[in-house]
Amino acid sequence: MKTEPLHIVLASSSPRRRSIFERLGVACELAEADVDERAIPYKTPRELALKAALAKANHVAEARLNGATAAEGTPRVLVVGVDTIVVLDGIVYGKPTDEADARRMLAELTGRTHTVISGVALVEVGGTTLIDAVETDVVLRSATEDEIAEYVATGEPLDKAGSYALQGEGRRFVAEVKGDYFNVVGLPVSRLLEMMSEFTDTTAWARRAETLTGY
């Protein structure tokens, strides 16, 4: 583990990921990555999550590297890229295109067990890259068309993979989470901190992580 100062950049505009970083006490800069996940070729959903996370981190890291000026004492920069997808029967459910698409997704997911996969990529500008993925199974209870329509009408599902938010009103459909709760929210905290410990001391953040509860 290196001891030099580290500046962390979260390659995401997600308020959920930003909130988790804040709750962990991780100071970071936000930088949205312009990546079209739909254009990424893949053979398995896990590969897609990994590639998308790495593409986001690389996009921001390359911009920092190209614009960097060498200066003594400048902190190292670590870019964190995360991409979360929902998978059922090998089919990837991303963000819905509209309300009708959100209703379709929820009709297919409710009453079933699906898998949430988050790819995580850590890219030190001009240095090491680490990637991994975390999988969590989620059981959704059965729901009527009216229940689904009522939820979709709130607008909450429209920017969520799989068209539901565990940390929001979407929790009404969740019967069980088998694994990392925060992975379903969009940031697999335990694995992320393990990976970050390769770059800096994560002891204080890990202690806070032990006290984190759901929303």
Helices and strands as residue ranges (DSSP letters): E 6-10, H 15-24, E 29-30, G 37-39, H 45-67, E 76-88, E 91-93, H 99-109, E 113-124, E 129-140, H 145-152, G 156-159, G 161-163, G 169-173, E 174-178, H 181-185, H 189-196, H 203-211
